[in-house]
Amino acid sequence: MDVSSLDRLAKELAKYPIHAQDILQKGLGEGKKALLKTLPPAASSEYSILPGQVRRSLQSRGVRRVAKGASFGLEVRGPGLNLASFSHYPTVPQGRQGIPMVAVRRGPFQMLRPRQGEDGRLKPAFLARNGNRADSRYIYFRRTGVLRIGKSREKITAIQSVSIPQMVQNPRVEGPVLSAVNGAVDNKMNRELDILLSRMKGAVEE
């Protein structure tokens, strides 16, 4: 997410190379806070996912500051989300549950139909715990048609869908988020520049 459209600030920073990086990092820090606040509800308005799920996906290293010269921005990172991150039913395994239903975008549910495995047979999606802990959440898997080495069971693979970075590329999501980020970066860097100029003026007068 490029916020280097704040050209005036970028040019102003170039006048103070010693302080530029510090001011820039503070500005991007405020931009990151704005992104973490506005992206979850913006994504949830377009995709059938709870804001809290988006927020958890962004935790730790989901957002990275990027700065090269006068070009700076925030990078949203992350793999595709499992289909179980979106609205779906059933929400727990129910034996012969039929074809699962999932809604990735806001709108009607879609059937999660079987796909052909590497053995040529159709492989239905199924819910299973993502780990051995009793509190591990259920996510969607599909058998691959390839046997585990030394086993009679097939390998399974998690079923992924759209990622948070891909959501940000949706104009309806990017618009409000970029507006909030640009505003936060602009306000913070302007304040820091005012503080710097005030200090420099005071030093000259002394």
C-alpha positions as CSV (number, residue, x, y, z in Angstrom):
1,M,0.0,0.0,0.0
2,D,1.8,3.0,-1.3
3,V,1.5,6.3,0.7
4,S,4.2,8.2,-1.1
5,S,1.6,10.3,-2.8
6,L,2.3,12.7,0.1
7,D,4.8,14.3,-2.3
8,R,4.9,17.6,-0.4
9,L,6.0,15.9,2.8
10,A,8.6,13.8,0.9
11,K,10.1,16.9,-0.5
12,E,10.1,18.6,2.8
13,L,11.8,15.7,4.5
14,A,14.6,15.8,1.9
15,K,15.6,19.2,3.3
16,Y,16.4,17.5,6.7
17,P,18.2,14.3,5.8
18,I,19.5,13.8,9.4
19,H,16.0,13.7,10.8
20,A,14.2,12.4,7.8
21,Q,14.3,8.7,8.7
22,D,13.1,9.2,12.3
23,I,10.2,11.4,11.1
24,L,9.3,8.9,8.4
25,Q,9.3,5.9,10.7
26,K,7.0,7.8,13.2
27,G,4.7,8.7,10.3
28,L,4.6,5.1,9.0
29,G,4.0,3.9,12.6
30,E,0.9,6.0,12.8
31,G,-0.1,4.8,9.3
32,K,0.2,1.2,10.5
33,K,-2.1,1.9,13.5
34,A,-4.7,3.4,11.1
35,L,-4.4,0.4,8.8
36,L,-4.9,-2.1,11.6
37,K,-7.9,-0.2,12.8
38,T,-9.6,0.4,9.5
39,L,-8.8,-2.7,7.4
40,P,-10.7,-5.3,9.5
41,P,-14.1,-3.5,9.2
42,A,-13.4,-2.5,5.5
43,A,-12.6,-6.1,4.6
44,S,-15.6,-7.4,6.5
45,S,-17.9,-5.1,4.6
46,E,-17.0,-6.8,1.3
47,Y,-16.0,-10.3,2.4
48,S,-18.0,-12.7,4.6
49,I,-15.4,-12.7,7.4
50,L,-15.5,-11.3,10.9
51,P,-13.3,-8.2,11.6
52,G,-11.7,-10.1,14.5
53,Q,-10.5,-12.8,12.1
54,V,-8.9,-10.2,9.8
55,R,-7.3,-8.6,12.9
56,R,-5.8,-11.9,14.1
57,S,-4.4,-12.6,10.6
58,L,-2.7,-9.2,10.7
59,Q,-1.1,-9.8,14.1
60,S,2.7,-10.3,14.4
61,R,4.2,-9.7,11.0
62,G,1.1,-9.1,8.9
63,V,2.0,-5.4,8.2
64,R,5.5,-4.2,7.3
65,R,6.9,-0.7,6.9
66,V,8.6,-0.1,3.6
67,A,10.8,3.0,2.8
68,K,13.2,3.6,0.0
69,G,14.3,7.2,-0.4
70,A,11.3,9.4,-1.0
71,S,9.1,6.4,-1.6
72,F,7.5,4.9,1.4
73,G,4.5,2.7,2.3
74,L,3.1,-0.2,4.2
75,E,3.1,-3.8,3.0
76,V,0.3,-6.1,4.0
77,R,1.4,-9.7,4.0
78,G,-0.1,-13.1,4.5
79,P,-1.0,-16.4,2.8
80,G,-4.5,-17.3,1.5
81,L,-7.0,-17.8,4.3
82,N,-8.6,-21.2,4.9
83,L,-12.2,-21.3,3.6
84,A,-13.3,-21.9,7.2
85,S,-12.3,-18.3,8.0
86,F,-15.3,-17.2,6.0
87,S,-19.0,-17.9,6.7
88,H,-19.7,-21.6,6.2
89,Y,-21.9,-24.4,7.4
90,P,-21.8,-26.8,8.9
91,T,-19.3,-25.4,11.3
92,V,-18.3,-28.7,12.9
93,P,-18.1,-32.2,11.4
94,Q,-21.4,-33.9,11.3
95,G,-20.8,-37.3,9.8
96,R,-22.5,-37.6,6.3
97,Q,-22.9,-33.8,6.2
98,G,-23.4,-33.5,2.4
99,I,-21.8,-30.8,0.4
100,P,-20.5,-27.9,2.6
101,M,-21.6,-24.3,1.9
102,V,-19.2,-21.3,2.0
103,A,-19.6,-17.6,1.3
104,V,-16.3,-15.8,0.7
105,R,-17.8,-12.6,-0.6
106,R,-20.9,-11.0,0.9
107,G,-23.8,-12.7,-0.8
108,P,-25.3,-16.1,-1.2
109,F,-23.5,-19.3,-0.1
110,Q,-21.9,-21.5,-2.7
111,M,-21.5,-25.2,-2.7
112,L,-18.0,-26.4,-1.9
113,R,-18.0,-29.2,-4.5
114,P,-15.6,-32.2,-4.7
115,R,-12.5,-31.8,-6.8
116,Q,-10.5,-34.4,-8.6
117,G,-7.5,-35.8,-6.8
118,E,-4.3,-37.0,-8.3
119,D,-5.7,-40.5,-8.4
120,G,-8.5,-39.3,-10.6
121,R,-11.2,-39.7,-8.0
122,L,-13.4,-36.9,-6.7
123,K,-12.3,-35.6,-3.3
124,P,-14.9,-33.8,-1.1
125,A,-14.0,-31.1,1.3
126,F,-14.3,-31.9,5.0
127,L,-13.8,-30.2,8.3
128,A,-11.1,-31.3,10.7
129,R,-9.1,-29.8,13.6
130,N,-6.0,-27.9,12.6
131,G,-3.8,-29.5,15.1
132,N,-3.9,-32.0,17.9
133,R,-5.1,-29.7,20.7
134,A,-8.7,-30.0,21.9
135,D,-9.2,-26.3,21.3
136,S,-7.7,-26.3,17.7
137,R,-10.2,-24.8,15.3
138,Y,-11.9,-26.7,12.5
139,I,-10.7,-25.8,9.0
140,Y,-11.4,-27.3,5.6
141,F,-9.2,-30.0,4.1
142,R,-9.3,-32.2,1.0
143,R,-7.6,-35.5,0.4
144,T,-5.1,-35.3,-2.4
145,G,-5.3,-38.9,-3.8
146,V,-1.6,-39.5,-2.9
147,L,-0.9,-42.0,-0.1
148,R,1.2,-41.1,2.8
149,I,4.6,-42.8,2.8
150,G,4.2,-46.2,4.5
151,K,0.6,-45.5,5.3
152,S,-2.7,-46.6,3.8
153,R,-4.2,-43.1,4.3
154,E,-4.1,-40.3,1.8
155,K,-2.3,-37.0,2.3
156,I,-4.6,-34.1,3.0
157,T,-4.2,-30.4,2.1
158,A,-5.8,-27.3,3.6
159,I,-8.2,-25.5,1.3
160,Q,-7.2,-21.9,0.9
161,S,-9.0,-18.9,-0.5
162,V,-8.4,-15.2,-0.8
163,S,-5.6,-13.6,1.3
164,I,-5.7,-10.3,3.3
165,P,-3.3,-8.7,0.7
166,Q,-5.7,-9.7,-2.1
167,M,-8.6,-8.1,-0.1
168,V,-6.7,-4.9,0.1
169,Q,-6.5,-4.8,-3.7
170,N,-10.2,-4.6,-3.9
171,P,-11.0,-0.9,-4.5
172,R,-13.9,-1.0,-2.1
173,V,-11.6,-2.1,0.7
174,E,-8.5,-0.1,-0.4
175,G,-10.3,3.2,-0.7
176,P,-11.3,3.8,3.0
177,V,-8.1,2.2,4.3
178,L,-5.8,4.2,2.1
179,S,-7.6,7.4,3.0
180,A,-7.2,6.7,6.7
181,V,-3.6,5.7,6.4
182,N,-2.7,8.8,4.3
183,G,-4.4,11.0,6.8
184,A,-2.6,9.5,9.8
185,V,0.8,9.6,8.1
186,D,0.2,13.2,6.9
187,N,-0.9,14.4,10.4
188,K,1.9,12.7,12.3
189,M,4.7,13.9,9.9
190,N,3.4,17.4,9.8
191,R,3.4,17.5,13.6
192,E,7.0,16.1,13.7
193,L,8.2,18.6,11.1
194,D,6.6,21.5,13.1
195,I,8.4,20.3,16.3
196,L,11.7,20.0,14.4
197,L,11.4,23.5,12.9
198,S,10.5,24.9,16.2
199,R,13.5,23.4,17.8
200,M,15.8,24.6,15.0
201,K,14.4,28.1,15.3
202,G,14.9,28.1,19.0
203,A,18.5,26.9,18.6
204,V,19.2,29.7,16.1
205,E,17.8,32.4,18.4
206,E,20.0,31.2,21.2
